[in-house]
Structures are given as C-alpha cells and as structure tokens.
Amino acid sequence: MSCRRESIMIEISESKCTTLEETTVALLNELYPSRGILSQAVPREEDLYYYRINCADGQITTSYFIGVNWVIEKRLPIYVKPKLNNETTEINYLSMLMEALQEPENIEHLDGLVHIEFNKPAISIFSQEDTLSLFLIIQFLQILKRIVGQGLKKAYYPKCENLHAKVRGKILVNDNLRKNMLRGHVIRSMCQFQEYGVDCEENRLLKKAFLFSQVALTYSAKKIGLAELKHTIDYIRPAFDNVSDCITGMQITQMKTNPLYREYTQAIKLAKLILKRYSYNISVARQSVDTPPFWIDMSKLFELYVYKKLREQFSKEEVHYHFKARHQELDFILKPQSWKSPFVIDAKYKPRYQSEPISVEDIRQISGYARLRKVYNKLGIKDENQNIKCWIIYAHQGCSEDLPDNEAQLTEVAGYTNIFQAGIRLPEIQK
C-alpha cells in the first residue's frame, strides 16, 4: 500500500493471489457495502479478467496484465506490477518490446497489447511508474524507424505562399489585400496551391509525436537507458528535416489512414495516443504524473517476443504465427527444414513454470491444437495417425536468452509422449 496525493492505492504483482491490508478492506466495505465481487473483465474475452476482489474476505487475484486502473472510480486505484520483479532484478519488458518489434510481422499483431481508457478520470502516480508512456513511445519509434527505412510517404498538401509576379492555384483575396495590395506590393500574389512532397498531414503528425517522444524519453532515461534508443532517434531525425510539426487538433481527429500502408496506420494510431496521453503538453518534468487508466497484456508481449526469437532461427515459411483453425488461433506452428519433426508451439507467460510442472490444462490445450485436421494439412502430414509433436515455451530466468537450435535440446514433459518444454530467459534490469 502507498499514498498518491493523499489517496490509497492497491499495489500488487500480476498473477498473484493475496489478502489485502485491513485498512484497504475497511475502505472497500465503506465504498462497496454489498461486500460482493469486484472485478474488471478483459474486453471481448470470456472468463478473463484483469483482477478480482472478494470484498467479503479481502482476497485479491490478478492475471497476466500490468497497469494502473480504478477499482472504485476516483476513490481507490490499483497498480499491478510485473510478476518476475524481485529485490535485485526486474524484467525489462521495454527491451522485450523493442526486440519484438524488430520483427516486421509483429507490427500486424499489436492490437490488444495495450488497452487505454481515456474516458475514465486520470490517476496520479510517480513518474518512474509511468509504464504507459514508454510503452507507447517505444512502439512508435520502432515502427517509425521502419517507415524511414522505406522512405516517407509523399502526397499532395495545401501550401500558401506569397508569390512574386506570378499566380499559382487560387489567390487568397483577403490575405492578398492585407499583405500586398494595402502595402503597395501590386506585383505579388498571396496564393494557395497543391504541393507534392513529404510535408503532408500524416508526416506532420508523425513528426509532432516524434518530438514529444524525445522529450518524454529524457525524463525516463534512468528507467530505460536513453542510449538504447539514441541510434534509433538519430536515424529517424534527418528524414523529417523538411517536414513541419504544425498540425491542428481537427486535422488530427479527421485524419484517415490507408490500409495499404500498414506501418503508417499503426504509427498514426500510436502518434495520436501519445499526443492524447500528454494532452499536447510535455514541457515540464514532474515527480508525479496523471495517467489515463490502462492495462498491458504481458502474455501478448511474451508471445511477440517469442515470435522474434523463433524468426531468428527459422524463416517465415518455416514458422507460422497465429494460425487459425476451427475458430481457434494457435500461437505458432513450426516446420523446420533442418529438424526431423514439425511442431505445434504454445507460448505461456507463466512464471510459475520456473519451479512447477506444466499444468494438465495447458497440455490438453496444445494437444487439442495438434489434432486439428487443418494443422495436419498445413504441415503436409498425410498420416492422421501420426502424433504431431508439441512444444510449450515459457519464461524462465535460469535458461538461455535464445531458444534451442535443435530438437535434441528440448525436454520432454514427464509422463507424456511428444510433449516438450523449453524455457527462455527474459531481459532484466539490475537494480
């Protein structure tokens, strides 16, 4: 428990079940006299929740989400921290995000990673706990780097210019009268015309968010290490030298994206979120900040990270991400040319697997995936009596940062045939 501007905040790790302090339980009973179950569900997901509180006995349970939100609006906030943090180290989920986004295909799978509730009142937190800002900025910069590498989009945009002895486009009568005719500049014309180039509205929005991002990162240098992103920033900056950052709120609101430009679509979405998150004002560094309520899906982040690690070893043709079959979405299916066997792979962000065996429920789930006829067809297996091998990948800080590079390095789950497991070490920050 801690105080934030004279308000009590519940502080707890993700994926944990514990009893709240007596003072918090008393406050809950005061604010929520029915003494029932308080929970916040995940949108569009059945039986999945961010947290659940039994007000009768004070038990709180969290799942695999981190963030800041309201338990009781304007009265009782909750701050959920990453599970793997301890007294000497903490998981560098920002580095996980940066590395995951080095894989271009992951850009298509960012939906659902962050859920922000701008419609709810902001929550005051310490600036070093402002996970949301950094999470949005890192996504934005990594995608912006790809855009710059491919070349900024060009488009027609309106331009106003006071031309000498010529007319282009249409004359702005009122402006021309004020700036030229009344001053005796009779051979000049204030004109508006269409120009083709990089100084279009989309790029202006990206530049504005890019400038905001740089300022925000200077306030968070200790948390992430600004040097990690310096090369990215230096790479991006020259591409926007000929782009203005002047853009109105109405232009931002009305801006539409072209689905053919997938990177631009994601970058514009993130740019809007960054500007909205800071309310278009980021000039002063403070010890505390007001953040909109938000949740970050750590299971989703882990999944993106695992895909990047798989792509380091296997081609896009060998590993398939989010393969869909019979209204189900598998994490990965793998058909490596250099391995004897194909695999169905499930990424499980479950820190307890560092010391506990794989659960029966997770084994049943991946076994069911491996019985889908569409999976057999995708892997080119004609013999339906052949059991497809399964591989569960989980977070384990005692393992390597790389996945096994051959089948022999996988460990078979005790008591099961063709069910394998392998942990992967996540990046850490030394405290």
Secondary structure as UniProt FT lines:
FT   STRAND          2..4
FT   TURN            5..6
FT   STRAND          7..13
FT   STRAND          17..19
FT   HELIX           22..31
FT   TURN            33..34
FT   STRAND          37..41
FT   TURN            43..44
FT   TURN            46..47
FT   STRAND          49..54
FT   TURN            55..58
FT   STRAND          59..62
FT   STRAND          65..72
FT   TURN            73..75
FT   STRAND          76..81
FT   TURN            83..84
FT   STRAND          89..91
FT   HELIX           93..100
FT   TURN            101..102
FT   HELIX           104..109
FT   TURN            111..112
FT   STRAND          114..116
FT   TURN            118..119
FT   STRAND          123..126
FT   HELIX           127..129
FT   HELIX           131..150
FT   STRAND          155..164
FT   STRAND          170..171
FT   HELIX           173..179
FT   HELIX           181..183
FT   TURN            186..187
FT   STRAND          188..197
FT   HELIX           201..219
FT   HELIX           221..224
FT   HELIX           227..236
FT   HELIX           237..240
FT   TURN            241..242
FT   HELIX           249..254
FT   TURN            259..260
FT   HELIX           262..277
FT   TURN            278..280
FT   STRAND          288..291
FT   STRAND          294..297
FT   HELIX           298..313
FT   TURN            316..318
FT   STRAND          319..325
FT   TURN            326..327
FT   STRAND          328..334
FT   TURN            337..338
FT   STRAND          343..348
FT   HELIX           351..354
FT   HELIX           360..369
FT   TURN            370..371
FT   HELIX           373..379
FT   TURN            384..385
FT   STRAND          389..395
FT   TURN            397..398
FT   HELIX           407..409
FT   STRAND          411..412
FT   TURN            414..415
FT   STRAND          419..424
FT   STRAND          428..430
//
